[in-house]
Amino acid sequence: MNFNWRTISLFAIALLAPLGTRYIFATGNINGFMIEQGTISIYATQLLVLAYTLPILLTAEKSAIKKLLTQPIIILAAIFTDITLFSAFFSENPFPSLLQASWTLLGFLLLLAIRIHKPSPRLVLTGFIASGLLQSGFAISQFLTQQVHASTILGMAPQNASILGVAVVETLNERWLRAYGTLPHPNILGFFLSISILSTIGIAFISAHKKYRLLLTTLPILSAGMFFTLSRAVIISQISGLILFISSFFTDKSAKHNAWRAAMAFVIVVATAFTLSAIFREPIMTRLTGNGRLEPRTITERIDGINDARELITQHPLLGVGAGRMPYILASTHPERQPYELRNTHNVSLLITAETGIANGILAFILLVLILTQVFRNKKYLDESTSVQAAIIGLWCTVIAATLFDHYIWSVWSGVLVFWLIAAITLPNNLDKIEEKT
């Protein structure tokens, strides 16, 4: 792998993706209650994305850009970006909405730059591994001490189980703080650590024996960090991703000899989860059975969020309410609610539709299906080993779970960045040849 400013910059983007380091100009608030949506800020990683993408795009040959812009996936992504920005411009409060909509533009630029650069997926996956180990260290410490300490440099807000609104699991005896890492919510941390685990397994199989063994020793650390997020959706997506990972070896005759390695990795992850479940039985059983006081409320809030999205889609079908505006519009239509009850719906498709319009919601779904079609059907075109291909298939299980059961790959910059990174590196390098055949 050649190391130059491009590869170093891209590796740094993957490594630092979960960090919330930023400069805040103004915080979003509803009736004096501070919320993330509407906050005007600029992230360090956004500057890093611009530093990587702009030189590549500005120095690329016109023929390469022109050819890239004729590919169906790129065309759909460009239209989706345009509609998102257009919708934000006509929202009730355009500036903060345009700021969040610009995240999609940055993601699209990253997609274009990576398609031109054509780095090995291993580069970004390695960045995910290194970052995952850092996040797991924070997660384990936070859960064991039941405290998240504030850090301006890392973009971490203080969290304590005694504070209302903090993500906890409430049992009969106490409130258990879920691990945040440096991210704004445990579910996002679980999403990222799930990606790190699959990246670790994929890279381990193409490594020399000593490095392979070293990488496998990181799995308990990453698995423990993911466990302490106590995220049900992430656990389901991780198991699904690992099953797909293992099955990929059985569909490739030349790689069947690695099936036992895949099974071993699966056993390590599952064994870590079972061991920690035995030690911390109370919070995990409460989370799995849904018997705690807060668990039914969580389900009710998700159902209410779906109904809220449907309401906004009915009222604003063409352009939506603007990126990041759902909580604010709900505040005006439901003044009886407390500010902490005004949340984004936990479904990316519904949230995109509510905030940018029905047409864009449909376009986002088509774009995702088209990307998945290329990744799943044409994995043989990836110039990578079977293990890296298998890891890539597994990654998309986590992404799909994130779109179905949460909203952070649309509403949180770190989630947006990781989504576009995965989309860009997992599309086959000779995408134009593939699309000519399909």
N, C-alpha and C positions, 0 to 999 in steps of 0.2 A: 504494500500500500504506500503510495507516494504522499509524503507530507509536504503540503504547501499551504498558502494562506487560505485556499478554499477548503481543504480538508480539515484544517485546524479550526476554522470558523464554524463549519458545520458540526464538527465534534463538540465544540463549545456550546452551540445552540442546544444539542441533545442533552449535554451534561447539565446545563443550567436551566433547562426548560421548567422544572418545578419551582424554581425560586421566584418569590414575589417581590424582588427588589425593584423599587420604583420611586418616582417623585410624584407626590400627590399635590395637585393644584387646588382641588376642591372635592369634598366628599359628598356623595349622594345622601339625601335624607328625606324621610317622609314624616312630617309632623315632629321634627326634632330627633327622630330615630334614625341613626346612621345606617345606610345599607350600601352594599357594593355597587349595585346598579346605579348608574348616574354619576359615579365617581370619575372625576377628570384626572387622569394620571398618565404617565409614560413609563413603561417598564424598561429595565436594562436589556432584557432579551429582545425587545422590539428594536432597539438600536442595533443590537447584534445581527438581527435578521436583515435589517437594511444594509448593514456593512457587508453582509455576505451576498445578498441578492443583487443590489444595484450595480456593483462592478461587473458581475457576470452578465446581467441583462444589457448593460450599456456597451460592453465590449464584444458581445456575441455577434456573429455574422448575421446579416439580415435574412439570408436564406434559411438559417437555422430557426430564427424566430418565426418566419413566415410558415415554415413547415410545421412547427410546433403548434401554431395557432389554427392549423387546419384539422387537428385531431379532435374527434368528437368529445372526448373527456375534457380537454382544455377549453373547447368552445362552451360547453355546458357550465364549467366552472367560472368562466368569464362572465357569462350571462347571469349566473347566480350572484356573483360579486356585484355586478352593476345594479341588479334589482335591490339587493340588500342596501347599497348606498343610496339609491333613489328613494327607497321607502323611508330611510332614516332622515333624509333631507326634508321630507314632507311630514315628519312627525311633529307632535306638539312642542317638543323641546329638541330642536335639531342638533345642537352642538354635541351634547353628551351621547346622543344616539349615533351621530356620525362617527364619534370617536370609537364606540364599540364596533360599529359596522366596518371601520377601517381595519379591525383585526382580521376580517375575512379577506380584505385586500392584501394584507401582509401575508396571509396564508397562501393566497393565489400567487403572489410574487415568489414565495418560497417554492411553490410547486413548479413554476416556470424555471427558476434558477437551477433546481435540482435536476429537472429533465434535461437541461443543457449541460450541466456539470457531469451528470451520470456517475455519481460515486457508487461504490459498493455499499449495499445495505448494511454490511458488517460495521461500517464506520459509525453510523447512527446507533445501531444496536449496542455497540460497545459503549457509546456515550450513555445510553439508557442504563446499562449495567452499573457503570461507575456512579451515576446519579442515584440509582436505586439503592446501592449500598449506603450512601450518605443519608438518604431519606429513611432507610430502615433503622439506622443508628439513632436518628431523632425519634422515630416512632416507638422503638423499644424503650428508650429513656422516658419519653412522655407518658407511656402507659404505666410503666413501673412506678414513676414518681407522681402520676396523676396530675401533671402540670405541664402546660406549654408556656415557655418563657418568651417574652417579646424580644424581637430582634429587628432593628431598622435595616441592618445590612442584608439580612436574609428575607425581609418582608414578612416576618411572623408576628401575628397579633397574640396577646396573652389569652390563654384559655384555662378555665378552671371548672371542675365539675359542679361547683356550687353556684355558678352563674347561669341564670336562665337564658335559654337560647343556644347554649353550647351543646354540641353533639355528644350525648351520653347514652348509656344503657342503664336504666333504673331498675334495680332488683329490690327484693324485699328488705335487704339490709343496707344498701348504699347505692350511690350514683357512680358509675364507672365512666371516666372520661375516655372517649375513643381517640386514637392517635391521629394527629394532624400532619406530622412532618413539617415542612415549610409551606404547606398548601392551605387554602382557606376552608377545606372540609375533608373529613376522613374518607369519604367516597372517592374523592379525586386522588388522594394518596393511594388508596387501594387499587384504583385504575392504573396508576403509574407503576406501582410495584408489581402488578400482574404482568404488565408489559416487560418489566425488567427481568422477571423470572423466565418468561418465554425467550427473551433475548439471550439470557445466560445459557439456557439449555442449547439453543441453536448455535451459539458461538462455541460452546464447549466441545461439540462433536467434530468441529473442524480443526481443533487445536491439538497440539502435541500432547502426549500422555500426561506429562507433569502439569501442564497448563489445564488440561481437561480435569484432572483431579482437583486442582486449585479452584477452578470455577464451580465445580460441584459442591465444594465446601461453603460457597457463598449462598447456596440455595436455602439452608436453614435460616440464615440471617434475613434474606429477602422474604421468605415465607412467614417468619415471625413478625416482621414489620407489617406485612399484608394482613396477618391474622389480627393484630392489635387495632386495625381500623374497624373491625367487627362489621364489615360491610357484606350483607347477604348477596347482593347482586354481583359483587366482585368475586366472591367465592364460587358462585355458580358459573360465572364466565371463565374463571381460571380452570376449573375442572373440565369444562367444555373445550377450552383451548388446549389443555394437555391431552385430552382424548383425541382431538383432531391431529395434534402433533404426532402422537404415537401411530395413529392410523396411516399417516403419510408414508411411513417407512414400509408398511405392508403393501401399499399400492405401488411402490417402486421396488422392483425385484432386485435391483443392484444395491439397495440400501437395507435389505431385510436384516443383515447382520448387525445393524445398529439398533434394532428393535429392543434388544435387552437393555441397551444404554438408556433408551427413552423410558422404558418401564422403571429402571432404577431411579431416574430423575423424578418420575411421578411418585414413586414410593417415598422419596426423601421429602417432597413437598407435603404429601398427605400425612406422613408420620410426624412431621413437625406440627401440623395442625392438630392432629389427635393428641399429641403430648401436651400442647398448650391448652387444649380443650379440657383435659383432665385436671390441669393445674388451676385453670380459671373457669371452672365448670359453671359457676353461678351466672356470670354475664353472658357466656356463650349460649347456655340453655335458654336464658331469657330472650336472647336475640333470635334463636332458631325457632322457639315455640311461640313467640309473640305474646307471652303471658304477662309481661310487665305492664306497668301503668302507662308508659309512654308508647309502647309498641302499637296498640290499636290506633292511637292518635296519629302515628306515622302513616299508617295505611289510609286513615280517613283524610289526612292532609294531601296525600297523593291523588286520591279520588277527587277531592275538591279542586286540586290543581288542574286535573283533566277537564272538569266542568268549567272552570274559569277560562281555560284556553278555548274551549268550544264557544263560550259566551263572547269572547273577544273576536274570534274568527267570524262569528255571525254578524257582529257589529262593524267590523273592519275587514271585509273579505278581500279587497283589492290590494291595498298597500300595507295592511296590518297597522300596528301602533308604533312601529319603529324599534330598532334593536335596543334591548335593555330597558324598554318602557313598560313591560307588563305589570310590574308591581305598582307603578305610578298610576296607570289607568285603573287598576283594581282599587286603588285608594280613593279615586274620585267616584267610582261606581258603587263601592261598598264602604262608605264612611264609618259604618258601625264596627269594622274590623280593627284590631290592633295592628300597628305597623309590622310586627314580627309575623303576622298571619298573611302578609302580602308577599307571596313567593312565586317564583317561576314554576311552571308545570314541569314535572319530572319525566319529560318525553321530548327529545330534541325535535322530532318531526312536528309535533303540535306546537312547540314553542316557536320554531322558525315560521310556521304558518301564521301563528297569532301575531308575530312581530313584523313579518315582511310580506304577508299576503298568501292567498291560496296558491297562486301560480308558482311562487317561489318555493313554497312548501313541497309542491309536486315535483318541481325541478330538483330540489335537494334530494328527494327520494330516488329519482331516476339517476342522478349523478352517483349516489352511493351504490345503487344496484349495478350500474355500469362498471364502477371501479371493482366491486366484488366479483363481477363476472370475469373481468380480465385477470384478477389475482387467482381465483379458484380454477378457472378453465385453462389458463395459459401459464401456469407456474413453471412449466418446462422451458419457457423462454427466458426465465431468469438465469443470468449467468452466475449462478451460485450453487453451493452444495445442497443436497437434499435436506440436511438439518436446518440450514438457513431458510429454505423454502418452507419447511414445516413450521418453523418459528413464525414466519410471516403469516401463514394461514391461521395459526393460533392467536396472533395479535389481533386479527380482525374479529375473533369471537369476543374479545374484551371491548373492542370499539362498538360492536353491535349491541352488547349489553349496556354500554354507556349511553347509546342513543335511545334505547328502549326504556331504561329505568332511571335516567338522570338527565341533567341538562348542561353539565359543565363543559362539554366539548363545543358548546355554542356560547355560553354565558360567562366563562372564566378564561382569561387569556392563556394560562398554562394549558388548559384543556384544548383550546383552539389550536395552539402551537403544536402540541403532540399529535393531534388528529392530522394536520396538514403534513407534518413530518412523515408519519406512517403512510399516508396516501402517496406522497411523492416517492419514497424509497421502495415501496412495494409494487409499484407499477413496473411492468417489464421494461427494460432499457430500450428494446427495439419495438416500442409500442406502435409506431407507425406501421410496421410490417404486420403486426398482429391485427390491427384494425382494418387493414386492407383485405385480410382473409376472412374477417367476420362479417 
